[in-house]
Amino acid sequence: MPDNAPQQQLLHLVFGGELTDLEHNTFKDLEKVDIVGLFPNYATAYVAWKAKAQQTVDNAHMRYFIVHLHRLLDPAQDTKPGR
């Protein structure tokens, strides 16, 4: 495979917001959900997730998530375990 071949795009969505309580993933206000962005792979999504999580560390009700969109778009796609 040539070095300049494009990498496989595995879309990931990073988003978060304030939850109603610590036991459920129910957002307090859907209009205030923070859509951080779409990322072409898990590694870049993780960097964005970590940065946002660290910015909101003082608020225990704030949570950020990484959604593996590539799995929703193509459930039969073979991916590495843990990604």
KEKOL-50153 format. One record per residue: residue number from 0; residue in three letters; chain; x, y, z of N, C-alpha, C, CB in turn. Coordinates in pm, 1 decimal, padded with zeros to 6 digits, always signed. Glycine has a CB too. Example, Ala and Ser with C-alpha at 12.3 -4.5 7.8 and 13.67 -1.06 7.14 Angstrom:
<sites>
<site nr="0" rest="ALA" kette="A" n_px="+01319.0" n_py="-00569.0" n_pz="+00780.0" ca_px="+01230.0" ca_py="-00450.0" ca_pz="+00780.0" c_px="+01320.0" c_py="-00330.0" c_pz="+00780.0" cb_px="+01130.8" cb_py="-00447.3" cb_pz="+00904.6"/>
<site nr="1" rest="SER" kette="A" n_px="+01285.0" n_py="-00225.0" n_pz="+00708.0" ca_px="+01367.0" ca_py="-00106.0" ca_pz="+00714.0" c_px="+01290.0" c_py="+00003.0" c_pz="+00787.0" cb_px="+01408.4" cb_py="-00059.8" cb_pz="+00572.5"/>
</sites>
This chain:
<sites>
<site nr="0" rest="MET" kette="A" n_px="+00084.6" n_py="-00118.1" n_pz="+00000.0" ca_px="+00000.0" ca_py="+00000.0" ca_pz="+00000.0" c_px="+00089.2" c_py="+00124.4" c_pz="+00000.0" cb_px="-00096.3" cb_py="-00000.2" cb_pz="+00122.7"/>
<site nr="1" rest="PRO" kette="A" n_px="+00069.3" n_py="+00218.6" n_pz="-00090.3" ca_px="+00153.4" ca_py="+00337.9" ca_pz="-00097.4" c_px="+00138.4" c_py="+00423.1" c_pz="+00029.4" cb_px="+00117.4" cb_py="+00421.1" cb_pz="-00222.2"/>
<site nr="2" rest="ASP" kette="A" n_px="+00247.0" n_py="+00495.1" n_pz="+00064.0" ca_px="+00245.6" ca_py="+00580.6" ca_pz="+00182.6" c_px="+00144.3" c_py="+00694.0" c_pz="+00172.4" cb_px="+00383.0" cb_py="+00637.9" cb_pz="+00206.1"/>
<site nr="3" rest="ASN" kette="A" n_px="+00113.9" n_py="+00736.9" n_pz="+00050.6" ca_px="+00021.5" ca_py="+00849.6" ca_pz="+00033.1" c_px="-00124.4" c_py="+00805.4" c_pz="+00016.1" cb_px="+00063.6" cb_py="+00931.9" cb_pz="-00087.2"/>
<site nr="4" rest="ALA" kette="A" n_px="-00152.6" n_py="+00677.5" n_pz="+00039.2" ca_px="-00290.3" ca_py="+00628.7" ca_pz="+00028.0" c_px="-00373.8" c_py="+00689.3" c_pz="+00140.5" cb_px="-00295.2" cb_py="+00472.4" cb_pz="+00033.3"/>
<site nr="5" rest="PRO" kette="A" n_px="-00497.2" n_py="+00733.4" n_pz="+00110.5" ca_px="-00580.8" ca_py="+00792.9" ca_pz="+00215.4" c_px="-00617.7" c_py="+00689.7" c_pz="+00321.7" cb_px="-00708.4" cb_py="+00853.2" cb_pz="+00154.4"/>
<site nr="6" rest="GLN" kette="A" n_px="-00618.3" n_py="+00734.2" n_pz="+00447.1" ca_px="-00658.0" ca_py="+00646.2" ca_pz="+00555.2" c_px="-00808.6" c_py="+00626.4" c_pz="+00552.1" cb_px="-00613.3" cb_py="+00702.5" cb_pz="+00690.9"/>
<site nr="7" rest="GLN" kette="A" n_px="-00851.6" n_py="+00511.2" n_pz="+00603.9" ca_px="-00994.3" ca_py="+00483.3" ca_pz="+00611.3" c_px="-01057.7" c_py="+00583.4" c_pz="+00707.5" cb_px="-01021.3" cb_py="+00336.1" cb_pz="+00657.0"/>
<site nr="8" rest="GLN" kette="A" n_px="-01168.3" n_py="+00642.3" n_pz="+00667.3" ca_px="-01237.9" ca_py="+00740.2" ca_pz="+00749.8" c_px="-01338.2" c_py="+00669.3" c_pz="+00840.1" cb_px="-01308.9" cb_py="+00845.7" cb_pz="+00661.8"/>
<site nr="9" rest="LEU" kette="A" n_px="-01317.0" n_py="+00680.4" n_pz="+00970.0" ca_px="-01406.9" ca_py="+00622.3" ca_pz="+01068.8" c_px="-01463.1" c_py="+00737.8" c_pz="+01151.1" cb_px="-01333.1" cb_py="+00516.0" cb_pz="+01160.0"/>
<site nr="10" rest="LEU" kette="A" n_px="-01576.6" n_py="+00791.0" n_pz="+01108.4" ca_px="-01632.5" ca_py="+00911.3" ca_pz="+01170.1" c_px="-01670.2" c_py="+00891.2" c_pz="+01316.5" cb_px="-01753.6" cb_py="+00956.4" cb_pz="+01093.0"/>
<site nr="11" rest="HIS" kette="A" n_px="-01636.2" n_py="+00991.8" n_pz="+01397.8" ca_px="-01670.1" ca_py="+00994.9" ca_pz="+01539.6" c_px="-01727.3" c_py="+01132.4" c_pz="+01572.9" cb_px="-01545.4" cb_py="+00963.0" cb_pz="+01628.2"/>
<site nr="12" rest="LEU" kette="A" n_px="-01828.4" n_py="+01134.2" n_pz="+01656.9" ca_px="-01892.1" ca_py="+01257.7" ca_pz="+01702.9" c_px="-01859.6" c_py="+01277.2" c_pz="+01850.3" cb_px="-02046.7" cb_py="+01253.9" cb_pz="+01679.9"/>
<site nr="13" rest="VAL" kette="A" n_px="-01818.9" n_py="+01400.2" n_pz="+01885.9" ca_px="-01794.2" ca_py="+01433.6" ca_pz="+02025.5" c_px="-01896.4" c_py="+01539.5" c_pz="+02065.2" cb_px="-01646.6" cb_py="+01484.1" cb_pz="+02048.1"/>
<site nr="14" rest="PHE" kette="A" n_px="-01968.2" n_py="+01512.5" n_pz="+02174.4" ca_px="-02066.5" ca_py="+01607.8" ca_pz="+02223.8" c_px="-02081.7" c_py="+01589.7" c_pz="+02374.3" cb_px="-02202.9" cb_py="+01589.8" cb_pz="+02151.7"/>
<site nr="15" rest="GLY" kette="A" n_px="-02145.2" n_py="+01687.0" n_pz="+02438.1" ca_px="-02166.0" ca_py="+01675.1" ca_pz="+02581.5" c_px="-02252.8" c_py="+01786.0" c_pz="+02634.0" cb_px="-02034.5" cb_py="+01674.4" cb_pz="+02654.1"/>
<site nr="16" rest="GLY" kette="A" n_px="-02273.2" n_py="+01781.9" n_pz="+02763.4" ca_px="-02354.1" ca_py="+01882.3" ca_pz="+02829.2" c_px="-02379.9" c_py="+01844.0" c_pz="+02972.9" cb_px="-02484.9" cb_py="+01902.2" cb_pz="+02755.7"/>
<site nr="17" rest="GLU" kette="A" n_px="-02461.5" n_py="+01924.1" n_pz="+03038.2" ca_px="-02492.1" ca_py="+01901.7" ca_pz="+03179.3" c_px="-02604.3" c_py="+01799.8" c_pz="+03192.6" cb_px="-02530.9" cb_py="+02034.0" cb_pz="+03248.6"/>
<site nr="18" rest="LEU" kette="A" n_px="-02581.6" n_py="+01700.2" n_pz="+03278.1" ca_px="-02679.7" ca_py="+01595.0" ca_pz="+03300.5" c_px="-02770.2" c_py="+01631.1" c_pz="+03418.3" cb_px="-02609.7" cb_py="+01460.2" cb_pz="+03325.5"/>
<site nr="19" rest="THR" kette="A" n_px="-02889.8" n_py="+01572.5" n_pz="+03420.5" ca_px="-02983.9" ca_py="+01599.8" ca_pz="+03529.2" c_px="-02935.7" c_py="+01539.0" c_pz="+03660.8" cb_px="-03122.9" cb_py="+01545.4" cb_pz="+03494.0"/>
<site nr="20" rest="ASP" kette="A" n_px="-02869.8" n_py="+01422.5" n_pz="+03653.0" ca_px="-02812.8" ca_py="+01359.9" ca_pz="+03771.8" c_px="-02697.0" c_py="+01270.2" c_pz="+03728.2" cb_px="-02921.0" cb_py="+01278.2" cb_pz="+03850.3"/>
<site nr="21" rest="LEU" kette="A" n_px="-02626.1" n_py="+01217.5" n_pz="+03823.9" ca_px="-02505.5" ca_py="+01140.2" ca_pz="+03792.5" c_px="-02532.3" c_py="+00994.6" c_pz="+03757.7" cb_px="-02411.6" cb_py="+01145.7" cb_pz="+03908.0"/>
<site nr="22" rest="GLU" kette="A" n_px="-02655.7" n_py="+00950.0" n_pz="+03770.7" ca_px="-02687.5" ca_py="+00810.1" ca_pz="+03746.1" c_px="-02748.1" c_py="+00783.7" c_pz="+03608.6" cb_px="-02781.0" cb_py="+00761.6" cb_pz="+03850.9"/>
<site nr="23" rest="HIS" kette="A" n_px="-02780.9" n_py="+00889.0" n_pz="+03534.4" ca_px="-02844.3" ca_py="+00872.6" ca_pz="+03403.0" c_px="-02779.0" c_py="+00964.4" c_pz="+03300.9" cb_px="-02995.7" cb_py="+00901.4" cb_pz="+03411.2"/>
<site nr="24" rest="ASN" kette="A" n_px="-02788.6" n_py="+00927.8" n_pz="+03176.9" ca_px="-02737.8" ca_py="+01012.4" ca_pz="+03068.5" c_px="-02850.7" c_py="+01095.8" c_pz="+03009.4" cb_px="-02671.5" cb_py="+00926.5" cb_pz="+02958.6"/>
<site nr="25" rest="THR" kette="A" n_px="-02918.1" n_py="+01170.5" n_pz="+03094.7" ca_px="-03027.5" ca_py="+01258.1" ca_pz="+03052.8" c_px="-02979.7" c_py="+01402.4" c_pz="+03066.0" cb_px="-03157.5" cb_py="+01233.1" cb_pz="+03138.3"/>
<site nr="26" rest="PHE" kette="A" n_px="-02982.2" n_py="+01474.2" n_pz="+02954.5" ca_px="-02934.1" ca_py="+01611.8" ca_pz="+02956.2" c_px="-03034.3" c_py="+01705.3" c_pz="+03022.2" cb_px="-02904.7" cb_py="+01659.0" cb_pz="+02814.9"/>
<site nr="27" rest="LYS" kette="A" n_px="-02982.0" n_py="+01798.4" n_pz="+03098.4" ca_px="-03064.0" ca_py="+01895.4" ca_pz="+03169.7" c_px="-03137.3" c_py="+01986.7" c_pz="+03071.4" cb_px="-02977.3" cb_py="+01978.7" cb_pz="+03265.6"/>
<site nr="28" rest="ASP" kette="A" n_px="-03069.2" n_py="+02031.0" n_pz="+02965.2" ca_px="-03126.7" ca_py="+02121.4" ca_pz="+02865.7" c_px="-03069.1" c_py="+02086.0" c_pz="+02728.5" cb_px="-03097.9" cb_py="+02271.2" cb_pz="+02902.0"/>
<site nr="29" rest="LEU" kette="A" n_px="-03149.8" n_py="+02024.4" n_pz="+02643.4" ca_px="-03101.1" ca_py="+01982.0" ca_pz="+02511.5" c_px="-03055.0" c_py="+02098.2" c_pz="+02424.7" cb_px="-03209.2" cb_py="+01905.9" cb_pz="+02439.1"/>
<site nr="30" rest="GLU" kette="A" n_px="-03110.1" n_py="+02216.7" n_pz="+02448.3" ca_px="-03068.5" ca_py="+02333.7" ca_pz="+02370.5" c_px="-02926.8" c_py="+02378.5" c_pz="+02405.5" cb_px="-03165.6" cb_py="+02448.7" cb_pz="+02393.2"/>
<site nr="31" rest="LYS" kette="A" n_px="-02875.4" n_py="+02331.5" n_pz="+02517.9" ca_px="-02740.8" ca_py="+02369.8" ca_pz="+02559.7" c_px="-02639.1" c_py="+02257.6" c_pz="+02540.3" cb_px="-02742.3" cb_py="+02412.1" cb_pz="+02704.6"/>
<site nr="32" rest="VAL" kette="A" n_px="-02677.5" n_py="+02152.0" n_pz="+02469.2" ca_px="-02582.5" ca_py="+02044.5" ca_pz="+02440.6" c_px="-02472.6" c_py="+02100.1" c_pz="+02349.8" cb_px="-02654.0" cb_py="+01921.5" cb_pz="+02373.9"/>
<site nr="33" rest="ASP" kette="A" n_px="-02350.2" n_py="+02071.8" n_pz="+02385.6" ca_px="-02232.3" ca_py="+02121.3" ca_pz="+02314.2" c_px="-02188.5" c_py="+02017.3" c_pz="+02211.0" cb_px="-02116.0" cb_py="+02153.0" cb_pz="+02413.6"/>
<site nr="34" rest="ILE" kette="A" n_px="-02207.9" n_py="+02050.2" n_pz="+02083.8" ca_px="-02161.0" ca_py="+01963.5" ca_pz="+01975.4" c_px="-02016.9" c_py="+02007.2" c_pz="+01945.3" cb_px="-02254.9" cb_py="+01973.5" cb_pz="+01845.3"/>
<site nr="35" rest="VAL" kette="A" n_px="-01921.9" n_py="+01928.1" n_pz="+01990.5" ca_px="-01781.3" ca_py="+01963.2" ca_pz="+01974.0" c_px="-01740.7" c_py="+01948.5" c_pz="+01828.0" cb_px="-01692.2" cb_py="+01875.4" cb_pz="+02063.8"/>
<site nr="36" rest="GLY" kette="A" n_px="-01781.7" n_py="+01837.5" n_pz="+01764.5" ca_px="-01751.6" ca_py="+01821.4" ca_pz="+01623.4" c_px="-01744.9" c_py="+01677.3" c_pz="+01577.6" cb_px="-01623.9" cb_py="+01887.8" cb_pz="+01592.7"/>
<site nr="37" rest="LEU" kette="A" n_px="-01722.6" n_py="+01663.1" n_pz="+01447.5" ca_px="-01703.3" ca_py="+01533.5" ca_pz="+01382.5" c_px="-01554.5" c_py="+01515.3" c_pz="+01356.6" cb_px="-01785.4" cb_py="+01523.1" cb_pz="+01249.4"/>
<site nr="38" rest="PHE" kette="A" n_px="-01507.6" n_py="+01393.8" n_pz="+01376.5" ca_px="-01365.7" ca_py="+01366.4" ca_pz="+01361.9" c_px="-01344.9" c_py="+01241.8" c_pz="+01277.0" cb_px="-01299.3" cb_py="+01349.9" cb_pz="+01499.1"/>
<site nr="39" rest="PRO" kette="A" n_px="-01235.6" n_py="+01237.1" n_pz="+01199.5" ca_px="-01215.1" ca_py="+01128.8" ca_pz="+01102.8" c_px="-01167.6" c_py="+00997.0" c_pz="+01163.6" cb_px="-01116.5" cb_py="+01172.5" cb_pz="+01000.8"/>
<site nr="40" rest="ASN" kette="A" n_px="-01130.3" n_py="+00999.8" n_pz="+01292.2" ca_px="-01084.1" ca_py="+00877.3" ca_pz="+01357.0" c_px="-01095.9" c_py="+00891.3" c_pz="+01508.0" cb_px="-00938.3" cb_py="+00845.2" cb_pz="+01316.7"/>
<site nr="41" rest="TYR" kette="A" n_px="-01079.4" n_py="+00780.2" n_pz="+01577.1" ca_px="-01095.5" ca_py="+00779.6" ca_pz="+01723.1" c_px="-00989.4" c_py="+00865.1" c_pz="+01792.1" cb_px="-01089.1" cb_py="+00636.3" cb_pz="+01776.3"/>
<site nr="42" rest="ALA" kette="A" n_px="-00867.0" n_py="+00861.0" n_pz="+01742.9" ca_px="-00757.5" ca_py="+00932.8" ca_pz="+01808.4" c_px="-00784.3" c_py="+01083.3" c_pz="+01815.3" cb_px="-00626.3" cb_py="+00906.8" cb_pz="+01734.6"/>
<site nr="43" rest="THR" kette="A" n_px="-00829.5" n_py="+01142.3" n_pz="+01705.9" ca_px="-00856.7" ca_py="+01286.5" ca_pz="+01707.7" c_px="-00982.3" c_py="+01318.0" c_pz="+01788.1" cb_px="-00871.5" cb_py="+01339.9" cb_pz="+01564.8"/>
<site nr="44" rest="ALA" kette="A" n_px="-01080.0" n_py="+01228.8" n_pz="+01785.6" ca_px="-01200.6" ca_py="+01247.1" ca_pz="+01867.0" c_px="-01164.1" c_py="+01241.4" c_pz="+02015.2" cb_px="-01307.5" cb_py="+01139.1" cb_pz="+01832.9"/>
<site nr="45" rest="TYR" kette="A" n_px="-01076.3" n_py="+01150.9" n_pz="+02051.3" ca_px="-01034.4" ca_py="+01138.0" ca_pz="+02190.7" c_px="-00964.1" c_py="+01264.5" c_pz="+02240.0" cb_px="-00942.2" cb_py="+01017.2" cb_pz="+02207.1"/>
<site nr="46" rest="VAL" kette="A" n_px="-00880.5" n_py="+01321.6" n_pz="+02157.5" ca_px="-00810.7" ca_py="+01445.8" ca_pz="+02195.0" c_px="-00912.5" c_py="+01557.3" c_pz="+02221.4" cb_px="-00710.8" cb_py="+01488.9" cb_pz="+02083.0"/>
<site nr="47" rest="ALA" kette="A" n_px="-01012.3" n_py="+01570.1" n_pz="+02135.4" ca_px="-01116.1" ca_py="+01672.2" ca_pz="+02152.7" c_px="-01200.4" c_py="+01643.5" c_pz="+02276.7" cb_px="-01206.2" cb_py="+01679.2" cb_pz="+02028.0"/>
<site nr="48" rest="TRP" kette="A" n_px="-01236.7" n_py="+01516.7" n_pz="+02296.5" ca_px="-01315.1" ca_py="+01477.1" ca_pz="+02414.0" c_px="-01239.3" c_py="+01509.8" c_pz="+02542.7" cb_px="-01348.6" cb_py="+01326.2" cb_pz="+02408.5"/>
<site nr="49" rest="LYS" kette="A" n_px="-01113.3" n_py="+01473.9" n_pz="+02547.1" ca_px="-01032.8" ca_py="+01495.5" ca_pz="+02666.7" c_px="-01019.7" c_py="+01644.2" c_pz="+02698.3" cb_px="-00894.3" cb_py="+01433.0" cb_pz="+02649.5"/>
<site nr="50" rest="ALA" kette="A" n_px="-00998.7" n_py="+01726.1" n_pz="+02596.8" ca_px="-00986.0" ca_py="+01870.2" ca_pz="+02617.3" c_px="-01114.3" c_py="+01927.9" c_pz="+02676.4" cb_px="-00952.1" cb_py="+01940.5" cb_pz="+02484.9"/>
<site nr="51" rest="LYS" kette="A" n_px="-01229.1" n_py="+01889.3" n_pz="+02621.9" ca_px="-01357.5" ca_py="+01939.0" ca_pz="+02672.4" c_px="-01384.3" c_py="+01887.5" c_pz="+02813.1" cb_px="-01472.0" cb_py="+01897.7" cb_pz="+02578.7"/>
<site nr="52" rest="ALA" kette="A" n_px="-01355.3" n_py="+01761.7" n_pz="+02838.6" ca_px="-01377.0" ca_py="+01704.0" ca_pz="+02971.3" c_px="-01290.6" c_py="+01775.8" c_pz="+03075.0" cb_px="-01345.6" cb_py="+01552.5" cb_pz="+02970.6"/>
<site nr="53" rest="GLN" kette="A" n_px="-01167.9" n_py="+01808.3" n_pz="+03039.7" ca_px="-01079.2" ca_py="+01877.6" ca_pz="+03133.0" c_px="-01124.6" c_py="+02021.3" c_pz="+03158.1" cb_px="-00936.3" cb_py="+01876.9" cb_pz="+03079.8"/>
<site nr="54" rest="GLN" kette="A" n_px="-01184.3" n_py="+02085.8" n_pz="+03057.8" ca_px="-01234.2" ca_py="+02222.4" ca_pz="+03075.0" c_px="-01350.3" c_py="+02229.0" c_pz="+03173.3" cb_px="-01277.4" cb_py="+02279.6" cb_pz="+02941.0"/>
<site nr="55" rest="THR" kette="A" n_px="-01424.3" n_py="+02119.3" n_pz="+03186.2" ca_px="-01545.3" ca_py="+02118.6" ca_pz="+03268.9" c_px="-01530.1" c_py="+02030.9" c_pz="+03392.9" cb_px="-01664.1" cb_py="+02070.8" cb_pz="+03187.0"/>
<site nr="56" rest="VAL" kette="A" n_px="-01408.4" n_py="+02002.9" n_pz="+03432.7" ca_px="-01382.3" ca_py="+01911.2" ca_pz="+03543.7" c_px="-01443.5" c_py="+01960.1" c_pz="+03675.8" cb_px="-01232.2" cb_py="+01892.4" cb_pz="+03560.6"/>
<site nr="57" rest="ASP" kette="A" n_px="-01463.6" n_py="+02088.3" n_pz="+03693.0" ca_px="-01519.6" ca_py="+02141.8" ca_pz="+03817.4" c_px="-01669.9" c_py="+02118.5" c_pz="+03830.9" cb_px="-01491.2" cb_py="+02289.3" cb_pz="+03826.4"/>
<site nr="58" rest="ASN" kette="A" n_px="-01737.0" n_py="+02080.9" n_pz="+03722.5" ca_px="-01881.3" ca_py="+02056.0" ca_pz="+03726.6" c_px="-01904.1" c_py="+01905.7" c_pz="+03710.9" cb_px="-01956.8" cb_py="+02136.9" cb_pz="+03614.5"/>
<site nr="59" rest="ALA" kette="A" n_px="-01938.5" n_py="+01839.3" n_pz="+03820.7" ca_px="-01955.0" ca_py="+01692.9" ca_pz="+03818.9" c_px="-02068.3" c_py="+01647.8" c_pz="+03727.5" cb_px="-01980.7" cb_py="+01641.6" cb_pz="+03959.5"/>
<site nr="60" rest="HIS" kette="A" n_px="-02161.6" n_py="+01735.3" n_pz="+03696.1" ca_px="-02275.0" ca_py="+01697.8" ca_pz="+03611.3" c_px="-02245.7" c_py="+01712.3" c_pz="+03461.2" cb_px="-02395.2" cb_py="+01782.4" cb_pz="+03647.3"/>
<site nr="61" rest="MET" kette="A" n_px="-02132.1" n_py="+01770.0" n_pz="+03426.8" ca_px="-02095.8" ca_py="+01783.7" ca_pz="+03285.0" c_px="-02031.9" c_py="+01654.1" c_pz="+03237.4" cb_px="-01999.0" cb_py="+01904.2" cb_pz="+03262.8"/>
<site nr="62" rest="ARG" kette="A" n_px="-02079.9" n_py="+01606.0" n_pz="+03123.7" ca_px="-02024.8" ca_py="+01484.2" ca_pz="+03064.2" c_px="-02010.2" c_py="+01503.6" c_pz="+02913.5" cb_px="-02115.1" cb_py="+01361.2" cb_pz="+03095.4"/>
<site nr="63" rest="TYR" kette="A" n_px="-01902.1" n_py="+01450.8" n_pz="+02861.1" ca_px="-01879.2" ca_py="+01450.1" ca_pz="+02716.8" c_px="-01867.9" c_py="+01305.7" c_pz="+02670.9" cb_px="-01751.0" cb_py="+01531.0" cb_pz="+02678.9"/>
<site nr="64" rest="PHE" kette="A" n_px="-01912.7" n_py="+01281.7" n_pz="+02549.8" ca_px="-01921.0" ca_py="+01146.6" ca_pz="+02494.6" c_px="-01858.2" c_py="+01141.0" c_pz="+02356.5" cb_px="-02066.5" cb_py="+01099.8" cb_pz="+02488.2"/>
<site nr="65" rest="ILE" kette="A" n_px="-01809.8" n_py="+01022.4" n_pz="+02320.6" ca_px="-01763.8" ca_py="+00994.7" ca_pz="+02184.9" c_px="-01858.2" c_py="+00890.8" c_pz="+02126.4" cb_px="-01613.9" cb_py="+00944.7" cb_pz="+02182.6"/>
<site nr="66" rest="VAL" kette="A" n_px="-01918.3" n_py="+00923.7" n_pz="+02012.3" ca_px="-02008.8" ca_py="+00831.0" ca_pz="+01942.9" c_px="-01937.9" c_py="+00780.4" c_pz="+01818.3" cb_px="-02145.5" cb_py="+00900.0" cb_pz="+01905.9"/>
<site nr="67" rest="HIS" kette="A" n_px="-01935.1" n_py="+00650.2" n_pz="+01802.0" ca_px="-01872.2" ca_py="+00587.4" ca_pz="+01685.5" c_px="-01972.7" c_py="+00589.8" c_pz="+01569.9" cb_px="-01826.0" cb_py="+00439.7" cb_pz="+01717.8"/>
<site nr="68" rest="LEU" kette="A" n_px="-01978.5" n_py="+00700.0" n_pz="+01497.3" ca_px="-02076.2" ca_py="+00713.7" ca_pz="+01388.9" c_px="-02054.6" c_py="+00611.9" c_pz="+01278.4" cb_px="-02070.2" cb_py="+00853.0" cb_pz="+01330.8"/>
<site nr="69" rest="HIS" kette="A" n_px="-01931.5" n_py="+00573.8" n_pz="+01254.5" ca_px="-01903.4" ca_py="+00476.5" ca_pz="+01148.1" c_px="-01975.0" c_py="+00344.3" c_pz="+01176.0" cb_px="-01751.1" cb_py="+00453.0" cb_pz="+01134.8"/>
<site nr="70" rest="ARG" kette="A" n_px="-01995.2" n_py="+00310.6" n_pz="+01302.2" ca_px="-02066.3" ca_py="+00187.4" ca_pz="+01336.1" c_px="-02215.9" c_py="+00200.3" c_pz="+01308.2" cb_px="-02043.4" cb_py="+00151.4" cb_pz="+01483.1"/>
<site nr="71" rest="LEU" kette="A" n_px="-02269.2" n_py="+00320.5" n_pz="+01323.3" ca_px="-02410.4" ca_py="+00342.5" ca_pz="+01293.6" c_px="-02434.9" c_py="+00347.4" c_pz="+01143.1" cb_px="-02458.9" cb_py="+00471.9" cb_pz="+01359.0"/>
<site nr="72" rest="LEU" kette="A" n_px="-02339.6" n_py="+00404.3" n_pz="+01070.7" ca_px="-02354.3" ca_py="+00417.0" ca_pz="+00925.9" c_px="-02337.2" c_py="+00283.4" c_pz="+00854.5" cb_px="-02253.8" cb_py="+00517.1" cb_pz="+00872.1"/>
<site nr="73" rest="ASP" kette="A" n_px="-02249.8" n_py="+00198.3" n_pz="+00908.7" ca_px="-02223.4" ca_py="+00068.9" ca_pz="+00846.1" c_px="-02199.2" c_py="-00035.1" c_pz="+00955.6" cb_px="-02100.8" cb_py="+00077.3" cb_pz="+00749.0"/>
<site nr="74" rest="PRO" kette="A" n_px="-02306.2" n_py="-00088.9" n_pz="+01015.2" ca_px="-02291.9" ca_py="-00182.3" ca_pz="+01126.8" c_px="-02213.2" c_py="-00308.6" c_pz="+01093.0" cb_px="-02426.8" cb_py="-00221.2" cb_pz="+01176.2"/>
<site nr="75" rest="ALA" kette="A" n_px="-02207.5" n_py="-00345.4" n_pz="+00967.8" ca_px="-02136.4" ca_py="-00467.1" ca_pz="+00927.7" c_px="-01987.3" c_py="-00442.3" c_pz="+00910.0" cb_px="-02195.1" cb_py="-00522.2" cb_pz="+00798.4"/>
<site nr="76" rest="GLN" kette="A" n_px="-01945.9" n_py="-00317.2" n_pz="+00918.8" ca_px="-01805.6" ca_py="-00282.0" ca_pz="+00897.2" c_px="-01717.7" c_py="-00349.9" c_pz="+01000.8" cb_px="-01786.1" cb_py="-00129.5" cb_pz="+00902.5"/>
<site nr="77" rest="ASP" kette="A" n_px="-01608.8" n_py="-00408.5" n_pz="+00957.3" ca_px="-01515.6" ca_py="-00474.1" ca_pz="+01047.7" c_px="-01424.6" c_py="-00367.7" c_pz="+01108.0" cb_px="-01432.7" cb_py="-00584.2" cb_pz="+00973.8"/>
<site nr="78" rest="THR" kette="A" n_px="-01428.0" n_py="-00355.1" n_pz="+01241.5" ca_px="-01342.5" ca_py="-00257.9" ca_pz="+01309.8" c_px="-01259.6" c_py="-00329.0" c_pz="+01413.8" cb_px="-01425.8" cb_py="-00145.3" cb_pz="+01374.7"/>
<site nr="79" rest="LYS" kette="A" n_px="-01156.6" n_py="-00260.8" n_pz="+01461.0" ca_px="-01071.3" ca_py="-00315.5" ca_pz="+01563.9" c_px="-01148.7" c_py="-00320.1" c_pz="+01696.0" cb_px="-00941.6" cb_py="-00232.1" cb_pz="+01578.0"/>
<site nr="80" rest="PRO" kette="A" n_px="-01125.5" n_py="-00419.7" n_pz="+01777.6" ca_px="-01191.5" ca_py="-00424.4" ca_pz="+01908.7" c_px="-01154.7" c_py="-00301.8" c_pz="+01991.6" cb_px="-01152.9" cb_py="-00553.4" cb_pz="+01984.5"/>
<site nr="81" rest="GLY" kette="A" n_px="-01251.6" n_py="-00248.6" n_pz="+02064.5" ca_px="-01226.3" ca_py="-00133.5" ca_pz="+02150.1" c_px="-01233.6" c_py="-00000.6" c_pz="+02079.0" cb_px="-01094.1" cb_py="-00146.9" cb_pz="+02212.7"/>
<site nr="82" rest="ARG" kette="A" n_px="-01268.7" n_py="+00002.6" n_pz="+01954.8" ca_px="-01276.5" ca_py="+00129.4" ca_pz="+01881.0" c_px="-01411.7" c_py="+00142.3" c_pz="+01823.3" cb_px="-01170.7" cb_py="+00138.9" cb_pz="+01770.9"/>
</sites>
